Amino acid sequence: MTTLLLALLLGSLALVLLSDDWRSGLLLTVVIGFAQDPLRKLTPGQPAFYVGLVLIAFVGSAFVLYQKRGGRLDLPLMFATNPNLTNWLSPLVLLLLFQSFNGLQRWGMPVRVLIGLGFYLAPLVGLWVGFQLGRDQRLLRRLLLLYLAGAGLFAFTAFLDYRGINSPLFDAIGGGQLIHFRYGFYTKGATGLWRSTDLAAIHLTIAACLAVIFAFSGSTGVPRIRWLVLAGSLAVISLFTGRRKAIVQFVVFIGLFLLLVNRYGSSSNRRQLLGGVVVAAGLASLVFVLEPSEFLGGDFGEYVDRAGSAPRDLLDRFNALGLNAFQRGLEISEGIGLGVGTLAQTGAANIGQVQIASGTYVSESGIGKLVAELGVPGLIVLLGLFWGLTQTLLRNLSLLRLLPPQTAVFEIGLLAFALSNLPFFSSAAGVYGDPFVLILCGISFGSVLAVPALAQQQARAQQALAMQAHQAALGSSSAAPETGFAGGG
């Protein structure tokens, strides 16, 4: 059965890509991204290569898109507000090639190097595809709505898992990990169809953030309330994974979203957001009035208490896996770097292990992992890229006033989501080794790079409307004497 489903998915992907239909290819990529976990659970041995299926589909779709664009990367359009940023791309490519060769020479594990390359290339390809999708807002919304549909289905299975429904499809890969809530109470956390609690938590957070974005970038009234109810439901279900960073990231996203809308949104955006906050507060109060333990289970309070303990541990975690891991990563890098893929978290992939002192500790920190694998040269290149992207984003944000309010708040929301990942990447990088997560983050960030192109589209549309109005006015004025002459005759 699993072989048939896998053949159907890959066959459909091959068919649409051979037909040069990159749009359907991207939609199928989302489907494959969700399907790969339950398919892996049903396959004997639970082969780890299933995790790479989504990357194959995404890269294939991106390649067809590249061909349809005439083999152009459109980098001048992509970095229209900061052309100097392109100067850092060649050093980045050369750095990755060198560190791939370095890693291969050190450890002699080609598969590990390929996995490591995927970690760096997936968000870069996602950035470029996100830019292309940002220029086609209708397709971008369709893609994210499809993701929300899949995440909603998987979230329901996570809720069933939490409520004690037993199924082989709900078992975590590798048996799962016990999560200690307090002395005397521990559990494995809910996964549903996802392969681990970490992955379930990040996807629930992504979906909750996207639901909030759609709530304020679409229809008002009842549809907005429905989106907010969905966002709240996804956030609550994320508690059942036992991973506190999920709900913390959602709170960070809300804070960034409010801040950016207040700073760069229109007055109508700010009014709508204020109304939405009031509605969300009312819905949250209603849930607790209804005694949630009656329909969420008697252990619901344990999950809430665990989430409430997150602020006490955040500073310690960010300090340990941020600054300290960065320093340790710099030490073990030997200056030149250990090579791409050295600290890749491959789980049960059975591709060989690299024994590095403090390697596991450093690999949990995104910034520590980057500096350990890429060394001082990588640190210089990444700092240059970071500074250039920061300038680009600030300039793009200043152009949002030229866009329709719904488009502007949609892009603000995607940027807020992308930025909300940065602190968690620095302190909990394990889940960002998943290609599907990296692709979604890259697309969200890349779409904001399309703001100058969207502003140009909006200016051309307004110019065309003005021209039509002018021609209509000329037509009516030229017709008036004829009407008067005919009446006088």
Secondary structure as GFF3:
##gff-version 3
##sequence-region A 1 489
A	DSSP	alpha_helix	2	18	.	.	.	ID=ss1
A	DSSP	alpha_helix	22	42	.	.	.	ID=ss2
A	DSSP	three_ten_helix	48	52	.	.	.	ID=ss3
A	DSSP	alpha_helix	53	68	.	.	.	ID=ss4
A	DSSP	alpha_helix	75	78	.	.	.	ID=ss5
A	DSSP	three_ten_helix	83	88	.	.	.	ID=ss6
A	DSSP	alpha_helix	89	107	.	.	.	ID=ss7
A	DSSP	alpha_helix	110	134	.	.	.	ID=ss8
A	DSSP	alpha_helix	137	162	.	.	.	ID=ss9
A	DSSP	three_ten_helix	168	170	.	.	.	ID=ss10
A	DSSP	three_ten_helix	173	175	.	.	.	ID=ss11
A	DSSP	beta_strand	179	182	.	.	.	ID=ss12
A	DSSP	beta_strand	185	187	.	.	.	ID=ss13
A	DSSP	alpha_helix	197	216	.	.	.	ID=ss14
A	DSSP	alpha_helix	222	239	.	.	.	ID=ss15
A	DSSP	alpha_helix	244	264	.	.	.	ID=ss16
A	DSSP	alpha_helix	267	289	.	.	.	ID=ss17
A	DSSP	alpha_helix	293	296	.	.	.	ID=ss18
A	DSSP	alpha_helix	300	308	.	.	.	ID=ss19
A	DSSP	alpha_helix	310	318	.	.	.	ID=ss20
A	DSSP	pi_helix	319	324	.	.	.	ID=ss21
A	DSSP	alpha_helix	325	332	.	.	.	ID=ss22
A	DSSP	alpha_helix	359	363	.	.	.	ID=ss23
A	DSSP	alpha_helix	366	397	.	.	.	ID=ss24
A	DSSP	three_ten_helix	400	402	.	.	.	ID=ss25
A	DSSP	alpha_helix	405	420	.	.	.	ID=ss26
A	DSSP	alpha_helix	422	427	.	.	.	ID=ss27
A	DSSP	three_ten_helix	429	433	.	.	.	ID=ss28
A	DSSP	alpha_helix	435	448	.	.	.	ID=ss29
A	DSSP	alpha_helix	451	488	.	.	.	ID=ss30
###
